[in-house]
Amino acid sequence: MLRRTGLISRFLVIISLLSLSINAVYAQALVIGHNQAHLEDLKSVPVQWIDSAKAKLKVAYFHTSHGSQINSGLNPLDAFMGGQGIYARSEEGGPGVLYFDDHYGPDLSNREGVFDDETRAFLDDPANQEVNVIMWSWCQIQGHDGDENPGYCSNMDSLVAEYGPGGSKITSGVRTVPVRFVYMTGHLNGQGEAGRTNEINNYIRNHCVSNNRILYDFADIESYDPDDNYFLDDAANDECYYLVDGERTGNWATEWAEGKVMMDGEDDAAHNEPSGGQYYNCSPAHTHAVNGNMKAYAFWYLFARLAGWEGDTTNQTTGIFSFTKPAERIQIQVFPNPSSDFIQLAGDIEFPSVVRIYNMTGRLIREERLESGDQQVDVSGLQEGLFIIRMNGKSNSRTASFIKK
């Protein structure tokens, strides 16, 4: 089955949003999703930054079974990568080992109304004064108020304002170690792009980008296979199944794994990555091993970034944006902006030109050929949020953004 790919999302650039006065905010958001979930992405992280993460970070992670997919992927990872102890973690930490305080049972689904107060109690406990990264995952985001106010995002923002760098409890001296809070989306529910789950996840994505937050995009990783083929438009679920001719008979993970070399257990050194292994068995709850692999790769990419690594710019997998603006990418204007129905484009544009619209995860939403500057682009069917536009002419590319209201 021929799939549309998400590779174009790797080449998006930070664009000027001066008219919206939010350029600096978008330049600093950190979004980790499928673009950082390849084996090649893990291998692109310099070992010194893995070591730096292990030395600098003390992580507390609250989750139930769906969130444990990350843990399941992490367990055999070091053995898969050669068993050198590079990717070691434990609840005790220590030299060369990431401090990873694992809390199985509480998660956002069963603690959404109180997780912020539980976090405060945890961070205020003298035993946890050195913890500097907090992660809460969703078991089931459907039916919750992740996109309401007050709700998940606003409560997380309150924790950032209190315990984050420059937060009130830091500046007042109540706590000496600032905390980074990792926001998370919820797993796929097989509803597709128009489903309620994706609405909530998109709200969280837009909120994180708009407010300079850190996001581990759990759902985005589940939306793509390791070759960047996209499956959310075919109603993929957390088990990696998707619709084929209206029936849920496809499974992107099993299809990708067919014919690949798997390491089957930590003692299977003959099939680890240095020996030519392409993925490893990790038995993640509710899903396929390939999904667990990808979430583990993205985890270490995230923590290398939190330790100070700027990201790999050689293969353009640093996020939904890269951090440079090539000279040949010239800004164009979008009006009206924001818009609820139609937009037009102006500037130094070559016609005819192809306009492509991407959402904030780098997903290609619309492609249309423009013959002149008078031609309108219908955006009435798009969900509310921020979108990126790229136009490719004969000799150059143009970028812009607009808000659909």
C-alpha positions in Angstrom: 0.0 0.0 0.0 1.5 3.3 -1.1 1.6 5.8 1.8 2.1 9.5 2.0 5.2 10.3 3.8 6.0 12.8 6.6 9.6 13.5 5.4 8.7 17.0 4.2 8.1 17.9 7.9 11.8 17.5 8.5 12.5 20.5 6.3 10.2 23.0 7.9 11.9 26.2 9.1 11.2 28.7 11.8 9.3 31.5 10.1 8.9 35.1 11.1 5.7 35.7 13.0 6.3 39.4 13.8 2.8 40.4 13.1 1.7 38.0 15.8 4.5 39.0 18.2 5.2 35.3 19.0 8.3 34.5 17.0 10.6 34.1 20.0 8.1 31.8 21.7 8.0 29.4 18.7 11.7 29.4 18.3 12.2 27.9 21.8 9.4 25.3 22.0 10.7 21.7 22.1 8.5 19.1 20.4 9.6 15.5 20.3 7.6 13.2 18.1 8.0 10.8 15.2 10.8 12.9 13.7 12.9 11.9 16.7 11.7 8.3 16.9 13.9 6.6 14.4 16.9 4.4 15.2 18.9 6.8 13.1 17.8 9.6 15.4 19.0 7.8 18.5 22.3 7.0 16.8 22.7 10.7 15.9 22.8 11.7 19.5 26.4 12.1 20.6 27.3 9.8 23.5 28.6 12.7 25.4 25.1 14.2 25.5 23.7 10.9 26.7 26.3 11.0 29.4 25.4 14.6 30.1 21.7 13.7 30.5 22.6 10.9 32.9 24.7 13.3 34.9 22.4 16.3 35.0 18.8 14.9 35.0 16.8 13.3 37.7 13.5 12.2 36.3 10.1 11.3 37.9 7.6 9.6 35.6 4.0 8.9 36.5 2.0 6.5 34.3 -0.1 3.4 34.0 0.0 0.7 31.3 0.0 2.9 28.2 2.7 5.1 29.6 4.7 2.0 30.4 5.3 1.5 26.7 8.2 3.9 27.1 9.6 1.9 29.9 9.2 -1.4 28.0 11.1 0.1 25.1 13.8 1.4 27.3 14.4 -1.9 29.1 16.2 -3.9 26.3 17.5 -0.8 24.5 21.1 -0.8 26.0 21.4 -4.5 25.1 20.2 -3.8 21.6 22.7 -1.0 21.1 25.6 -3.3 22.2 25.3 -3.6 25.9 27.9 -0.9 26.8 25.8 0.7 29.5 25.3 3.9 27.5 21.5 3.8 27.9 21.4 2.7 31.6 18.8 4.0 33.9 17.5 3.0 37.4 15.5 4.3 40.3 18.7 4.8 42.3 20.7 6.5 39.6 24.5 6.8 40.2 27.6 7.3 38.0 26.8 6.6 34.4 23.1 5.8 35.1 20.1 8.0 34.6 18.1 8.6 37.8 14.6 7.5 36.7 12.0 7.5 39.5 9.2 5.3 38.1 5.6 5.7 39.5 3.3 3.0 38.2 -0.4 3.6 39.0 -1.1 7.4 39.0 -1.5 9.0 35.7 -3.4 11.9 34.1 -6.5 9.8 33.4 -7.1 8.9 37.0 -5.5 12.0 38.6 -6.4 14.8 36.2 -8.1 16.9 38.8 -5.4 16.4 41.4 -2.2 15.6 39.6 -0.9 19.1 40.0 -1.3 19.0 43.8 0.2 15.6 43.9 3.2 17.0 42.0 3.5 19.8 44.4 3.5 17.4 47.4 6.1 15.3 45.6 8.4 18.2 44.8 8.0 19.8 48.2 9.1 16.5 49.9 12.8 16.9 51.0 13.5 13.5 49.6 12.8 14.7 46.0 14.6 18.1 46.1 17.0 17.0 43.4 14.3 15.9 40.9 14.4 18.2 37.9 12.2 16.6 35.3 8.5 15.6 35.7 6.5 13.6 33.3 2.8 12.5 33.6 1.3 10.4 30.8 -2.2 9.6 29.8 -3.8 6.2 30.0 -6.9 7.4 28.1 -7.3 11.0 27.1 -10.7 10.4 25.6 -13.4 11.8 27.9 -11.1 14.1 29.8 -10.7 17.9 29.8 -7.2 18.1 28.4 -8.3 21.1 26.4 -10.5 22.8 28.9 -9.6 25.7 31.2 -8.9 24.9 33.9 -7.7 21.6 32.7 -4.5 19.7 31.9 -2.6 22.4 30.1 -3.5 25.2 32.5 -2.6 23.1 35.5 0.7 22.2 33.9 1.3 25.9 33.3 0.7 26.6 37.0 3.4 24.0 37.9 5.8 25.6 35.4 5.1 29.1 36.9 5.9 27.8 40.4 8.6 25.2 40.0 10.1 25.9 36.5 13.2 28.0 35.8 12.4 31.4 37.3 9.3 30.1 39.0 7.9 31.6 42.2 9.2 28.8 44.4 12.6 29.0 42.9 12.9 32.8 43.1 11.5 32.8 46.7 14.1 30.2 47.8 11.5 27.6 48.8 13.1 25.2 46.3 16.7 25.5 44.9 16.4 23.1 41.9 14.2 24.2 39.0 12.1 21.6 37.2 11.3 21.0 33.6 7.8 19.7 32.9 7.3 17.4 29.9 3.8 17.7 28.5 2.3 14.6 26.7 -0.4 13.8 24.2 -2.6 10.8 24.6 -2.5 7.6 22.6 -4.5 7.0 19.4 -8.0 5.7 19.7 -8.7 4.7 16.1 -10.9 7.8 15.5 -8.7 9.4 12.8 -7.9 13.0 12.2 -11.4 14.3 12.8 -11.9 12.4 16.1 -12.1 13.9 19.6 -8.8 12.4 20.6 -7.0 14.2 17.9 -8.8 17.5 18.7 -7.5 17.3 22.3 -4.0 16.3 21.2 -3.9 19.1 18.7 -4.9 21.5 21.5 -2.0 20.3 23.6 0.4 20.6 20.6 -0.7 24.1 19.8 -0.6 25.1 23.5 3.0 23.8 23.9 4.2 25.6 20.8 2.4 28.8 21.6 3.7 28.9 25.2 7.3 27.6 24.8 6.7 24.2 26.5 8.3 20.8 26.2 6.2 18.2 24.5 6.7 14.4 24.1 4.1 13.8 21.4 3.1 10.2 22.3 0.3 10.2 19.7 2.4 11.5 16.8 4.9 8.7 17.3 2.0 6.2 16.9 0.8 8.0 13.7 3.9 7.0 11.6 5.9 3.9 10.9 9.7 4.1 11.0 9.8 4.9 7.3 7.6 8.0 8.0 4.5 6.6 6.3 1.4 8.3 7.9 -1.5 6.3 9.2 -3.7 8.7 11.3 -5.7 9.5 8.2 -6.6 5.8 8.1 -7.8 5.8 11.7 -4.7 4.1 13.2 -5.1 3.1 16.8 -2.6 2.5 19.7 -2.2 -1.2 18.6 -0.9 0.1 15.2 -4.0 -1.2 13.3 -5.4 1.0 10.6 -8.3 0.9 8.1 -7.9 -0.8 4.7 -11.0 -0.4 2.5 -13.0 0.3 5.6 -11.8 -2.7 7.6 -9.2 -2.5 10.4 -7.0 -5.1 8.9 -3.7 -3.2 8.4 -1.0 -3.0 11.0 1.8 -0.7 10.2 4.1 -2.2 12.8 3.8 -5.8 11.7 4.0 -4.7 8.1 7.2 -2.7 8.7 8.7 -5.5 10.8 8.2 -8.2 8.1 11.5 -9.4 6.8 13.5 -7.2 9.4 16.0 -8.6 11.8 14.7 -8.7 15.4 16.7 -9.0 18.6 14.6 -11.5 20.6 15.7 -10.9 24.2 18.6 -9.1 25.9 20.8 -12.2 25.6 20.3 -12.3 21.8 23.6 -10.5 21.0 23.7 -12.2 17.6 20.9 -9.9 16.5 21.6 -6.7 18.3 22.1 -3.5 16.4 25.9 -3.8 16.0 25.3 -7.3 14.6 22.7 -6.0 12.1 19.6 -6.1 14.1 16.9 -3.6 13.0 14.5 -3.7 16.0 14.1 -5.5 19.2 11.3 -7.4 21.1 10.2 -5.4 24.2 6.6 -6.5 24.9 5.0 -3.1 25.4 1.5 -3.0 26.8 -1.4 -2.7 24.2 0.9 -2.3 21.2 3.6 -3.7 19.0 7.4 -3.9 19.8 8.2 -1.5 17.0 6.1 1.2 18.6 7.9 0.6 21.9 11.2 0.9 20.2 10.3 4.2 18.6 9.1 5.7 21.9 12.4 4.7 23.6 14.5 6.3 20.8 12.5 9.5 21.2 12.9 9.4 25.0 16.7 9.5 24.8 16.6 12.2 22.1 14.4 14.3 24.4 16.7 13.9 27.4 19.8 14.7 25.4 18.0 17.9 24.3 17.1 18.7 27.9 20.7 18.2 28.9 21.7 21.0 26.4 22.3 19.3 23.1 21.0 21.4 20.2 19.9 18.5 18.2 21.1 16.8 15.0 21.0 19.3 12.1 22.7 16.9 9.6 19.5 14.9 9.1 17.0 17.6 10.0 15.2 15.7 12.7 15.4 18.3 15.4 11.6 18.8 15.5 8.8 20.3 13.6 11.1 23.2 13.0 14.8 23.5 12.3 16.6 26.3 14.0 17.9 28.2 10.9 16.3 30.2 8.2 18.1 29.6 4.8 18.5 32.7 2.8 16.5 31.3 -0.1 13.3 30.9 2.0 11.7 34.3 1.7 8.7 35.3 3.7 5.3 35.9 2.1 2.2 37.5 3.5 -1.1 35.9 4.3 -4.3 37.9 4.6 -6.7 38.0 6.4 -4.8 36.5 9.3 -6.4 35.0 11.4 -9.1 33.7 9.0 -12.0 31.4 9.2 -12.8 30.8 5.6 -10.4 32.0 2.8 -6.9 33.4 2.6 -4.8 35.0 -0.1 -1.1 35.2 -0.5 1.1 38.2 -1.4 4.8 39.0 -1.8 7.6 38.0 -4.2 5.8 35.0 -5.5 6.4 33.2 -8.8 3.2 32.0 -10.6 2.1 29.4 -11.2 3.1 28.0 -7.8 2.2 25.1 -5.6 1.0 26.0 -2.1 1.3 23.4 0.6 -0.3 23.7 4.1 1.1 21.9 7.1 -0.2 21.5 10.6 2.1 22.0 13.7 3.3 18.4 13.6 4.5 18.8 10.1 1.6 16.9 8.6 0.7 17.9 5.0 -2.9 19.0 5.1 -3.6 20.6 1.8 -1.9 21.0 -1.6 -3.1 23.4 -4.2 -1.8 25.1 -7.4 -2.1 28.9 -7.6 -2.2 30.6 -11.0 -2.2 34.2 -9.7 -2.2 36.3 -6.6 -5.9 36.9 -6.9 -6.7 33.3 -6.3 -8.1 32.5 -2.8 -7.3 29.4 -0.8 -10.2 27.8 1.0 -9.3 27.0 4.7 -12.9 26.7 6.0 -12.5 23.0 6.5 -9.4 23.2 8.7 -9.4 22.8 12.4 -8.7 25.9 14.5 -5.0 26.4 15.1 -1.7 27.5 13.7 -0.6 26.3 10.2 2.5 26.6 8.1 2.5 27.5 4.4 5.2 26.6 1.9 5.1 27.7 -1.7 7.5 26.2 -4.3 8.1 28.2 -7.5 10.5 27.6 -10.3 13.6 28.9 -8.5 12.8 29.5 -4.9 10.6 28.6 -1.9 8.5 30.8 0.3 7.2 30.3 3.8 4.4 31.8 5.9 2.0 31.0 8.7 -1.6 31.7 9.5 -4.1 31.1 12.2 -7.4 29.3 11.4 -10.1 30.6 13.7 
